[in-house]
Structure formats: structure tokens, C-alpha cells
Amino acid sequence: MTLLLLVPLAACNGPKPADDPTANVESTATPSPVPSPRATPVANDETPPHSAAKQCRFEVDGKTLLDGRCQVYPMGDGGYTLNTWSAGKPAQSHFAVVTTRADGKADASWNADPDDDRAGDPLGTVTRKDGCWVNERARICAR
């Protein structure tokens, strides 16, 4: 607590802008980089996860977009990208991203336009049922 009180006092007693010859000079120093969290979790040996071929099923609004083998990229804690384009654009090029939440549910999105390489179209909150992530609009399975 004492240090917290001394820091403002030290700042008050420092040189005034008029007394400081460098006050009008722009600083070229860059702030030290702040480490950012990893986008994807890694295994204990620091090897990043990789996609694997799995049996997939992807349905949106009652239409089956994918039913067969596809590449699935794990995102940790049960989340994944289904039907990744890691080996090039697949013939059935719709894909889904499932991002798990702390409450046991997940948020899902997809690429409504099969030529879009981002899953920017929301599917809403999904819950785990019979090994798939489902809601009233979607069923996303990777086994």
C-alpha cells in the first residue's frame, strides 16, 4: 500500500514538461510486446494439434450438407472445425466451427456460401446430444 502512495507522489515531483528538454520530442521507443494467448491449445509436448479424418455429418435447416469422411481440426475442450480445408477445398465445401463454452454448451457457425473460407454465419448455441452438437437448426457430428 505504501508503494502505491509513493508512486503518485514521485510522479507529482518529477520534472514539469517545460523543464524537460525531451517533452516535445516524440518517443520512438515501442512498448514491449504483450504475450497473447495461443489461438489453439497445444499438447503437453508443445506439438500443435492437427486435423484428422473422421466420420462427419453436418446438417443445417433440415438439409444434409456433409455425410462421410472429412477433416476435423480440434480446438480444445471439445470444440473443433468440421470439414477443414487443410488439404485443399473439399468437394462438399461447407464447414462448421464449434466453440465450447464453460457452461457445457457451444456456439456454432458455418459458411453458408460454400465458396466462403470463413465460418461467419451463426448457427446459434448448440448442446451435446448422442455425440453431436445440435440445436433446432443444426446437427454437427465428428466421430
C-alpha positions, 0 to 999 in steps of 0.5 A: 500500500505504501508503494502505491502512495509513493508512486503518485507522489514521485510522479507529482515531483518529477520534472514539469514538461517545460523543464524537460528538454525531451517533452516535445520530442516524440518517443520512438521507443515501442512498448514491449510486446504483450504475450497473447494467448495461443489461438489453439491449445497445444499438447503437453509436448508443445506439438500443435494439434492437427486435423484428422479424418473422421466420420462427419455429418453436418446438417443445417435447416433440415438439409444434409450438407456433409455425410462421410469422411472429412477433416476435423481440426480440434480446438480444445475442450471439445470444440473443433472445425468440421470439414477443414480445408487443410488439404485443399477445398473439399468437394462438399465445401461447407464447414462448421466451427464449434466453440465450447463454452464453460457452461457445457454448451457451444456456439456454432457457425458455418459458411453458408456460401460454400465458396466462403473460407470463413465460418461467419454465419451463426448457427446459434448455441448448440448442446451435446446430444448422442455425440453431436452438437445440435440445436433446432437448426443444426446437427454437427457430428465428428466421430 
